Amino acid sequence: MIAATGSGSGKTMITCGILNCLKRRGLKVGAWKCGPDYIDPMFHSRILGVSTRNLDSFFCDKDTIQYLVEKREMQEDISVIEGVMGYFDGIGFTETGSSAEIAEWTKTPVILVVNGAGMSRSIGAVLKGFQEMEKTKQIMGVIFNRISKNVYKGMAEMARNLGIIPIGYVPKLKEIQLPSRHLGLVTAQEITSFQSQFDLLSDQLEQTLDWEQLLKLAAEAGTFDRKEELNDITVFRKENPEAVTVAVARDEAFCFFYPENIELLEQLGCNVCFFSPLQSQELPKHADALYLGGGYPELHAKQLAENKKIRNDILNAIQNGMPCIAECGGFLYLHRELEDEQYQFYPMVPLYEGKGLSGDRLGRFGYITMRAEKDGLLAKKGDCLYAHEFHYWNSEAPGSDFYVRKPGNGREWMSSYHTDTLYAGFPHLYLYGNRKAAMSFVKAAQKFQKRKVNGK
């Protein structure tokens, strides 16, 4: 695991550089990202060509996290987990959802990235503090960022005196920058020059990191009992063997979805077909359910509006009872109109009369729990879903079928729509952490399929 003392320490850049260097060595490399982030995994996969998944201990219990890790370990020579925020930072002032919790559950050795700029001997206090805070002693190495070779000598010695292995350092690299936008980092496909920047970074890391020690630490990762499949998935497949087809929106406007969600739907017996609301003229034939994920529809509002045929097709499908999950950007797409970044309004799929409106600040951010106020597609009344929100755009009609609570500060509000065939709202769902909801969605698709076959 590549973790850090806090956000902005350089762990994403260094993780990407390490992944690139490992690929150069001919290794089959996999990557994980702690937490619910979509953007960093997109960099790993689209720029570096490294398969990336999320590990989130707010969404998933320990057995599920270990299952997800061991499911991939036989396919790769080495896996790199990128941490989230500061190493111990979880929900509120707990370690729930933190990089430290993931490192403990997965028995993974940790290399801590420390921004050493403007520091000298004080670096020892930082390392000792992190060392003493940790229960299971996963922190085994350190990389110092934004320092010179001369400064590194002293910092490395201080690390050794504390029993922490100095893996190397990264000097200040002004030519390598990662632009920002309203959802954090820009999407990977928009940065045409980024591969060359990674190559420059990797060239530097080849010189200033101790690769023998890094690979030696990776080899010390622990193991746990192998699980062929989670028991509830096995039982569901036996009791519900009918295969169904789920149409999933995927293009530049709808690019935020967890690959694990797709994998779980496939494990539950779904055939997944992708389509583009920007380009496709109709939904995939034989579709029994619809999944509209998040993304940047506001950046493509004009083109989405121009594809009137697919908008009508989607509206008719939902109104005819096709089960649908619409998250965040997918939810905005179901509004009568959507405002773009130039404050122009364009027609969308008019399932809801309200408008999707631009926001000048982050409206919702972080983990939430969602209690269903009535029976619906994903849950029975009183059931709880685990989700997260991250959006600037707002809705004139946000829905009120779930009671939502933010566990970090106790804030509460009502949100989203939930009928027998539809979930629509800003919250994003990680389905491995909400497997009952995923199974309910598949059952609804099977019911819709039977209705089509019977001509009803």
CORPE-V644203 format. One record per backbone hydrogen bond with DSSP energy under -1.0 kcal/mol. CO is the residue of the C=O (numbers start at 0). NH is the residue of the N-H. E is the energy in kcal/mol with one decimal. If there is no record, write none. Layout:
CO_NH_E / CO_NH_E
This chain:
0_110_-3.3 / 1_82_-2.8 / 2_112_-2.8 / 3_86_-2.2 / 5_8_-1.1 / 9_13_-2.4 / 10_14_-2.8 / 11_15_-2.4 / 12_16_-2.3 / 13_17_-2.6 / 14_18_-2.7 / 15_19_-2.2 / 16_20_-2.2 / 17_21_-2.5 / 18_22_-2.1 / 19_23_-2.1 / 20_24_-1.0 / 21_26_-1.7 / 22_25_-2.1 / 27_76_-2.6 / 27_77_-1.5 / 29_79_-2.1 / 30_52_-1.7 / 31_81_-3.1 / 32_54_-2.3 / 37_41_-1.3 / 38_42_-1.6 / 39_43_-2.3 / 40_44_-2.5 / 41_45_-2.8 / 42_46_-1.6 / 42_47_-1.3 / 43_49_-2.2 / 50_30_-2.4 / 52_32_-2.1 / 54_34_-2.3 / 55_59_-2.2 / 60_64_-2.2 / 61_65_-2.6 / 62_66_-2.2 / 63_67_-2.6 / 64_68_-2.0 / 65_69_-2.7 / 66_70_-1.9 / 68_71_-1.1 / 68_72_-1.3 / 71_74_-2.1 / 77_29_-2.2 / 79_31_-2.5 / 80_1_-3.0 / 81_33_-3.0 / 85_88_-1.6 / 86_99_-2.1 / 90_93_-2.0 / 93_89_-1.1 / 94_97_-2.3 / 95_90_-2.0 / 97_101_-1.7 / 98_102_-2.7 / 99_103_-2.1 / 100_104_-2.6 / 101_105_-2.4 / 102_107_-2.1 / 106_221_-3.0 / 109_139_-2.6 / 109_140_-2.0 / 110_2_-2.1 / 111_142_-2.7 / 112_4_-1.4 / 113_144_-3.1 / 115_118_-1.9 / 119_122_-1.7 / 120_123_-2.0 / 121_125_-1.5 / 122_126_-2.4 / 123_127_-2.7 / 124_128_-2.2 / 125_129_-2.1 / 126_130_-2.5 / 127_131_-2.5 / 128_132_-1.6 / 129_133_-1.0 / 137_109_-2.9 / 139_164_-2.6 / 140_111_-2.7 / 141_166_-2.8 / 142_113_-2.6 / 143_169_-2.3 / 144_115_-2.2 / 147_151_-1.9 / 148_152_-1.2 / 150_154_-1.9 / 151_155_-3.2 / 152_156_-1.6 / 153_157_-1.8 / 154_158_-2.2 / 155_159_-2.4 / 156_160_-2.1 / 158_163_-2.6 / 159_162_-1.8 / 164_141_-2.0 / 166_209_-3.7 / 167_143_-2.1 / 169_145_-1.7 / 169_146_-1.4 / 172_175_-1.5 / 178_185_-1.1 / 180_183_-2.1 / 183_180_-2.8 / 186_189_-1.6 / 187_190_-1.6 / 189_191_-1.0 / 190_193_-1.1 / 192_196_-1.3 / 193_197_-2.5 / 194_198_-2.1 / 195_199_-1.9 / 196_200_-2.5 / 197_201_-3.2 / 198_202_-2.3 / 199_203_-1.7 / 200_204_-2.5 / 201_205_-2.3 / 203_207_-1.7 / 204_208_-1.8 / 207_168_-1.6 / 208_210_-1.1 / 209_213_-2.1 / 210_214_-2.4 / 211_215_-1.8 / 212_216_-2.4 / 213_217_-2.0 / 214_218_-1.6 / 216_219_-1.5 / 217_220_-1.5 / 229_233_-1.8 / 230_234_-2.4 / 231_235_-2.0 / 232_236_-2.3 / 233_237_-1.7 / 234_238_-2.1 / 235_239_-2.2 / 243_270_-3.6 / 244_287_-3.3 / 244_288_-1.1 / 245_272_-2.6 / 246_290_-2.8 / 247_274_-2.0 / 252_295_-1.3 / 253_250_-1.2 / 255_293_-1.5 / 257_260_-1.1 / 257_261_-1.2 / 258_262_-2.5 / 259_263_-2.7 / 260_264_-2.2 / 261_265_-2.2 / 262_266_-2.3 / 263_267_-1.9 / 264_269_-2.3 / 265_268_-1.6 / 268_243_-1.2 / 270_245_-2.7 / 272_247_-3.0 / 274_249_-2.8 / 275_279_-2.7 / 283_286_-1.4 / 288_246_-2.8 / 289_324_-2.2 / 290_248_-2.5 / 291_326_-2.7 / 293_255_-2.3 / 295_298_-1.4 / 296_299_-1.1 / 299_303_-2.6 / 300_304_-2.5 / 301_305_-1.8 / 302_306_-1.0 / 305_307_-1.8 / 306_310_-1.5 / 307_311_-2.4 / 308_312_-2.3 / 309_313_-2.6 / 310_314_-2.3 / 311_315_-2.7 / 312_316_-2.2 / 313_317_-2.4 / 314_318_-2.5 / 315_319_-1.6 / 316_321_-2.5 / 317_320_-1.7 / 322_289_-2.5 / 323_422_-2.5 / 324_291_-3.4 / 325_424_-2.2 / 326_329_-2.7 / 327_331_-2.5 / 328_332_-1.8 / 330_333_-1.2 / 331_334_-1.8 / 332_348_-2.6 / 333_351_-2.2 / 335_347_-1.7 / 336_355_-2.6 / 337_345_-1.8 / 339_342_-1.7 / 343_339_-2.6 / 345_337_-2.4 / 348_350_-2.9 / 351_335_-1.5 / 353_335_-1.5 / 354_395_-2.2 / 355_338_-2.7 / 356_393_-3.1 / 363_390_-1.6 / 365_388_-2.3 / 367_386_-2.4 / 368_404_-2.3 / 369_384_-2.7 / 370_402_-2.7 / 371_381_-2.9 / 378_375_-2.2 / 379_382_-2.4 / 382_371_-2.5 / 384_369_-2.6 / 386_367_-2.6 / 387_427_-3.1 / 388_365_-2.0 / 390_362_-2.1 / 390_363_-1.2 / 393_356_-2.5 / 397_415_-2.4 / 400_372_-2.6 / 401_414_-2.1 / 402_370_-2.9 / 403_412_-2.0 / 404_368_-2.5 / 405_409_-2.6 / 410_405_-2.7 / 412_403_-3.3 / 414_401_-1.6 / 415_400_-3.0 / 416_423_-1.9 / 418_376_-2.8 / 420_323_-2.2 / 421_418_-2.5 / 422_325_-2.6 / 423_416_-3.1 / 424_327_-2.5 / 427_387_-1.5 / 429_432_-1.3 / 430_433_-1.1 / 433_437_-2.0 / 434_438_-2.6 / 435_439_-2.2 / 436_440_-2.1 / 437_441_-2.1 / 438_442_-2.5 / 439_443_-2.0 / 440_444_-1.8 / 441_445_-2.4 / 442_446_-2.3 / 443_447_-2.4 / 444_448_-2.4 / 445_449_-2.1 / 446_450_-1.9 / 447_451_-2.1 / 448_452_-2.4 / 449_453_-2.2 / 450_455_-2.8 / 451_454_-1.2
